[in-house]
């Protein structure tokens, strides 16, 4: 049971990501922006279309210069610390993200550091998934005189008041609002909470990939959690799916925040949602345990379509009975694909510097967040300051790891995520990659 609770860590994060991204007030799916379905193809992880959407760096919050721009920097080292929920009352956590970051920093140091400076990694503080503690731990990191916060993997963004006030750049997985519309937060796949007149084709593209690239005539049901952010999120995902011409036949939020217990009513609604028949795909945007219960209940009800979720990928789940044949959407290339040179390097780094850590989604996110910081700080050059780092990052900077992490562009991705993902399916004791990391495009509404 411990394994499943640890895996729920990534599950919770991904549910937050997906739930934060339409329906009318009566639950009826709305059309939203559309493009010609035959023009939406799986493109490479870089060079995706921004659809004409732009972001002015001057419009972002926290744009002031640092009062102490050389904070945490000496001639020989750069002090870095992280913030994550490594424990929580529910048992789910981002445990492993700190070891992923440590592995990447250790390799950088072994290779001579960043422009001759070694990374002095003071560790990642645990906020316990408690908003009040989140704020307190951010202040504790500032007291440690950190130059930047890496990784940041929290559900609360209470840290932002401190990081903004002290101009602390931070890098992580952008599944809290602190990564959005601020000039100092850098998510490895961008901000997961888009605002304004933009959406993307990402989920539509992934639905297409599940059907070999052609989902003409297919239908999708979306099942979410019963809170305001999740309702807004389901609306965004519905728009993404309909944007490529795939019909959504159910788009509701019947799952309690605390998780679902009785699945009967939801299963009955889903099994008849497509004019009395079940849909071709059911997308569950919920916590890990609810996804498991819903998937098992639909299978028991005789559902023969495709189950899709954003929470089911983790090496520790290999062989897990209740998610067999399920598909999972992942925002970067899964760690199982060592044919990609960068993934092979990551695997070797974990084996050398974090040999007991599974290459889970939180661990990978910590590793890539550290890599993003290292690349940006290296580009600044020997005269490293907070202000110079932020100027580089917010001046048409691009982060991309070929075949592994999709391209992000800054300042654009302060306001939206990269329109990219991959799809895996759990078959027996292994994950098969249904669709390698690929990208769609942004769409202006």
C-alpha positions in Angstrom: 0.0 0.0 0.0 2.9 2.3 0.6 3.9 2.1 -3.0 0.4 3.2 -4.1 0.4 6.1 -1.7 3.7 7.3 -2.9 2.6 7.1 -6.5 -0.4 9.1 -5.5 2.0 12.0 -5.1 2.4 12.4 -8.9 -1.2 11.6 -9.2 -2.2 14.5 -7.1 0.1 16.9 -8.9 -1.1 15.9 -12.3 -4.8 16.1 -11.2 -4.1 19.6 -10.1 -2.5 20.4 -13.4 -5.3 19.0 -15.5 -8.1 20.3 -13.2 -6.8 23.8 -13.4 -7.0 24.2 -17.1 -16.0 23.9 -21.3 -19.1 23.7 -19.9 -21.9 26.0 -19.4 -23.5 26.5 -16.0 -25.9 23.6 -16.7 -23.1 21.2 -17.6 -23.7 21.3 -21.4 -20.4 21.2 -23.3 -19.7 24.3 -25.3 -18.1 24.5 -28.7 -15.1 26.8 -27.9 -12.4 27.5 -30.5 -11.9 25.0 -33.3 -9.5 24.3 -36.1 -9.7 22.0 -39.0 -9.1 18.5 -37.5 -7.0 17.4 -40.4 -4.6 20.3 -39.8 -3.8 19.2 -36.2 -0.9 16.7 -36.5 1.6 15.5 -34.0 4.6 17.8 -34.5 8.1 17.8 -33.0 8.7 18.9 -29.4 10.1 22.2 -30.6 9.0 24.7 -33.1 5.3 24.5 -32.2 3.0 27.3 -33.3 2.2 30.0 -30.8 -1.0 30.9 -32.8 0.0 34.6 -32.7 -0.3 34.7 -29.0 2.4 36.9 -27.2 3.2 38.0 -23.7 4.7 41.3 -22.7 7.3 40.7 -20.0 6.5 44.2 -18.6 3.0 43.0 -17.8 4.1 40.3 -15.4 4.1 40.5 -11.7 7.3 40.6 -9.6 9.2 42.4 -12.3 11.3 44.6 -10.0 15.1 44.4 -9.7 16.7 42.5 -6.8 17.7 44.5 -3.8 20.7 42.2 -3.5 21.4 40.9 -7.0 24.5 38.8 -5.9 22.6 37.1 -3.1 23.8 33.5 -2.7 26.7 33.9 -5.2 30.4 33.8 -4.4 33.4 33.4 -6.6 33.2 29.6 -6.0 29.6 28.6 -5.5 25.9 29.3 -6.0 23.5 28.5 -3.1 20.3 26.8 -4.2 17.4 25.4 -2.1 14.1 23.9 -3.0 10.5 23.8 -1.6 8.1 20.8 -2.0 5.5 18.8 -0.2 7.7 15.8 0.6 5.0 14.7 3.1 1.3 15.4 3.5 -1.6 14.3 5.7 -3.1 12.3 2.8 0.1 10.3 2.3 0.7 11.6 -1.2 3.8 13.7 -1.8 6.4 14.9 -4.2 9.0 12.7 -2.5 11.9 12.1 -4.8 11.9 15.5 -6.5 14.7 16.7 -4.2 16.8 13.7 -5.2 16.2 14.3 -8.9 17.4 17.9 -8.5 20.4 16.7 -6.4 21.4 14.2 -9.1 21.5 16.9 -11.8 23.4 19.3 -9.5 25.9 16.6 -8.6 26.6 15.9 -12.3 27.0 19.7 -12.9 29.5 19.9 -10.0 31.4 16.9 -11.2 31.8 18.6 -14.6 33.2 21.7 -13.0 30.0 23.6 -11.9 28.3 26.5 -13.6 31.0 28.7 -15.2 33.4 27.5 -12.5 31.0 27.9 -9.6 29.8 24.7 -7.8 26.1 24.4 -6.8 25.8 24.5 -3.0 22.5 22.7 -2.8 21.1 23.2 0.8 18.3 20.8 0.2 14.6 21.0 -0.3 12.4 22.1 2.5 9.1 20.2 3.2 5.9 22.3 3.5 3.8 19.2 4.4 1.2 20.3 1.8 0.2 23.0 4.4 -0.3 26.5 3.0 0.8 28.2 6.2 3.9 26.1 6.4 4.5 26.7 2.7 4.9 30.4 3.4 7.1 29.8 6.5 9.4 27.5 4.6 9.8 30.1 1.8 11.0 32.6 4.4 13.4 29.9 5.8 14.9 29.5 2.3 15.5 33.2 2.0 17.2 33.1 5.4 19.5 30.5 3.9 20.5 33.2 1.4 19.6 31.2 -1.6 20.2 32.6 -5.1 17.2 30.7 -6.6 14.7 28.1 -5.5 15.0 24.7 -7.3 12.9 22.7 -7.4 9.5 24.2 -6.4 6.9 21.4 -6.3 4.0 22.6 -4.1 0.2 22.7 -4.4 0.1 26.0 -2.5 1.6 29.3 -3.9 1.8 31.1 -0.6 5.6 31.1 -1.1 5.1 33.8 -3.8 4.8 36.8 -1.4 8.3 36.1 -0.1 9.9 35.1 -3.4 8.4 38.1 -5.1 9.3 40.5 -2.4 12.9 39.2 -2.4 13.1 38.6 -6.1 13.9 34.9 -5.9 13.8 33.1 -9.2 12.2 29.7 -8.9 12.1 26.6 -11.2 9.8 23.6 -11.0 6.7 22.0 -12.3 4.1 24.7 -12.9 1.1 23.2 -11.2 0.4 26.0 -8.8 -0.5 29.6 -9.6 2.8 31.0 -8.5 4.3 30.0 -11.8 1.7 32.0 -13.7 1.8 35.6 -14.8 5.0 36.2 -12.8 8.4 37.1 -14.2 10.3 35.0 -11.6 8.6 31.6 -11.9 9.7 29.1 -14.6 7.8 25.8 -15.0 9.6 23.1 -17.0 6.5 22.9 -19.2 5.2 26.4 -18.5 2.2 27.7 -16.5 -0.6 25.1 -16.2 -3.3 27.7 -15.5 -3.9 29.6 -18.8 -5.7 32.9 -18.6 -7.2 35.1 -21.2 -7.8 34.5 -24.9 -5.6 31.4 -25.5 -6.0 27.6 -25.3 -4.2 24.8 -27.1 -4.7 21.6 -29.0 -2.8 19.4 -26.6 -5.5 17.0 -25.3 -7.2 16.9 -28.7 -3.9 15.8 -30.2 -3.4 13.1 -27.6 -6.9 11.8 -28.2 -6.1 11.6 -31.9 -2.9 9.7 -31.1 -4.8 7.1 -29.1 -6.6 6.3 -32.4 -3.6 6.2 -34.6 -3.7 9.8 -35.6 -7.4 9.9 -36.7 -10.2 10.4 -34.2 -12.8 11.4 -36.7 -16.3 10.6 -35.3 -14.9 9.6 -31.9 -16.5 10.8 -28.6 -15.0 11.7 -25.2 -16.4 12.0 -21.7 -14.7 14.2 -19.2 -15.1 13.5 -15.4 -13.7 16.0 -12.9 -13.6 17.0 -9.3 -16.3 19.1 -7.7 -14.6 22.4 -7.0 -14.3 25.7 -8.9 -10.8 25.3 -10.2 -11.6 21.8 -11.4 -14.7 23.0 -13.2 -12.6 25.7 -14.9 -10.1 23.1 -15.7 -12.5 20.7 -17.3 -13.8 23.5 -19.5 -10.3 24.2 -20.8 -9.6 20.5 -21.5 -13.0 20.2 -23.2 -12.0 23.1 -25.5 -8.8 21.4 -26.3 -10.5 18.2 -27.3 -13.3 19.9 -29.3 -10.7 22.1 -31.0 -9.7 19.1 -33.2 -13.3 18.1 -34.0 -13.7 15.4 -31.4 -17.1 15.6 -29.7 -17.4 15.7 -25.9 -20.6 14.0 -24.8 -20.2 14.4 -21.0 -18.4 17.1 -19.1 -19.2 17.2 -15.5 -17.6 17.3 -12.0 -19.3 14.7 -9.9 -16.2 13.5 -7.9 -16.1 14.9 -4.3 -12.9 16.7 -3.4 -12.2 14.0 -0.8 -12.5 11.3 -3.4 -15.3 9.2 -4.7 -16.8 6.3 -2.7 -19.9 5.2 -4.6 -19.3 5.2 -8.4 -22.7 3.9 -9.4 -24.4 7.1 -10.5 -21.3 8.3 -12.4 -20.8 5.0 -14.2 -24.5 4.8 -15.2 -24.3 8.4 -16.6 -21.1 7.6 -18.5 -22.3 4.3 -20.0 -25.3 6.1 -21.6 -23.7 9.5 -22.3 -23.2 8.9 -26.1 -26.9 8.8 -27.1 -27.6 5.9 -24.8 -24.2 4.3 -25.5 -20.8 4.7 -23.9 -18.2 7.2 -25.3 -15.0 6.1 -27.1 -12.8 7.7 -24.4 -13.3 8.6 -20.8 -10.9 11.1 -19.4 -10.7 11.1 -15.6 -9.3 14.3 -14.1 -9.2 13.4 -10.4 -7.0 12.1 -7.5 -5.3 8.8 -8.0 -7.6 6.7 -5.8 -10.7 8.1 -7.5 -9.2 7.3 -11.0 -8.5 3.8 -9.9 -12.1 3.3 -8.5 -13.7 4.8 -11.6 -11.5 2.8 -14.0 -12.3 -0.5 -12.2 -16.0 0.3 -12.0 -16.2 1.1 -15.7 -14.4 -2.1 -16.5 -16.8 -4.0 -14.3 -19.7 -2.4 -16.1 -18.5 -3.8 -19.4 -16.9 -0.6 -20.8 -14.7 -1.5 -23.8 -13.5 2.0 -24.7 -10.3 3.7 -23.7 -9.6 5.0 -20.2 -7.3 8.1 -20.1 -5.9 9.8 -17.0 -3.1 12.2 -16.1 -2.0 10.2 -13.0 -1.2 6.6 -14.0 2.5 6.7 -15.0 5.1 5.6 -12.5 7.6 2.7 -12.7 6.3 1.5 -9.4 2.9 0.9 -10.9 4.2 -1.7 -13.4 1.9 -4.7 -13.1 -0.8 -2.8 -11.2 -4.0 -4.7 -11.9 -6.6 -1.9 -11.7 -4.9 0.3 -14.3 -4.2 -2.3 -16.9 -4.8 -1.1 -20.5 -5.3 2.5 -19.2 -3.6 5.4 -21.0 -1.8 8.2 -19.2 -0.9 11.6 -20.6 2.6 12.8 -19.6 3.9 16.3 -20.2 7.4 15.1 -21.2 9.0 11.9 -22.6 8.7 9.0 -20.1 11.8 7.9 -18.3 11.5 4.4 -19.8 12.6 5.6 -23.2 16.4 5.4 -23.0 16.6 5.5 -26.8 16.5 9.3 -26.3 20.1 10.4 -25.4 18.9 12.9 -22.7 16.8 10.2 -21.0 19.7 7.8 -21.1 21.8 10.5 -19.4 19.1 11.1 -16.8 19.0 7.3 -16.1 22.8 7.2 -15.7 22.7 10.2 -13.4 20.1 8.6 -11.2 22.1 5.3 -11.1 25.2 7.2 -10.0 23.9 9.9 -7.7 20.5 8.7 -6.5 20.7 4.9 -7.0 17.8 4.1 -4.6 15.3 6.6 -6.2 12.7 5.4 -8.7 12.6 7.6 -11.8 9.1 8.8 -11.0 7.4 11.9 -12.4 8.3 14.0 -9.3 11.9 12.8 -9.5 12.1 13.6 -13.2 10.5 17.0 -12.6 13.1 17.9 -10.0 15.9 16.8 -12.4 14.6 18.8 -15.3 14.0 21.9 -13.1 17.6 21.7 -12.0 18.7 21.3 -15.6 16.7 24.3 -16.7 18.3 26.5 -14.0 21.8 25.2 -15.0 21.3 25.9 -18.6 20.0 29.5 -18.0 22.7 30.3 -15.4 25.4 29.0 -17.8 24.1 31.3 -20.5 24.4 34.3 -18.3 28.1 33.8 -18.0 30.6 34.4 -15.2 29.0 37.7 -14.0 26.0 36.0 -12.5 23.4 38.1 -10.7 19.7 37.6 -10.1 18.8 40.5 -12.4 21.0 39.2 -15.3 19.5 35.7 -14.9 16.0 37.1 -15.1 16.9 39.4 -18.0 18.2 36.4 -20.0 15.2 34.2 -19.2 12.6 36.8 -20.0 14.1 38.0 -23.3 13.1 35.4 -25.9 14.8 32.6 -24.0 14.0 29.0 -24.9 14.5 25.8 -22.9 14.4 22.5 -24.7 15.9 19.1 -24.1 15.8 17.3 -27.4 13.3 14.4 -27.4 12.9 14.6 -23.6 11.3 17.9 -22.5 9.3 20.1 -24.8 10.4 23.5 -25.8 9.2 26.4 -23.6 9.6 30.0 -24.6 9.8 32.9 -22.2 8.1 35.2 -21.4 5.3 33.4 -23.4 5.1 30.3 -21.1 4.6 32.4 -18.0 1.0 32.5 -19.1 0.3 29.0 -20.6 1.9 25.6 -20.9 3.7 24.3 -23.9 1.1 22.5 -26.1 2.9 19.2 -25.8 2.6 15.7 -24.3 3.2 12.0 -24.7 0.9 9.0 -24.1 1.7 5.7 -22.5 -0.4 2.6 -21.9 0.1 0.2 -19.0 0.3 -3.4 -20.5 1.2 -6.0 -17.9 4.4 -5.1 -16.2 5.5 -2.4 -18.6 4.4 0.9 -20.1 4.2 1.1 -23.9 4.7 4.5 -25.4 1.6 5.1 -27.6 2.7 8.5 -28.7 6.2 9.9 -28.2 6.5 13.5 -27.0 4.9 15.7 -29.6 3.3 19.1 -29.8 0.2 20.7 -31.2 -0.3 24.5 -31.2 -1.7 27.4 -29.2 -5.1 28.8 -30.4 -6.3 32.3 -29.8 -9.9 32.3 -28.7 
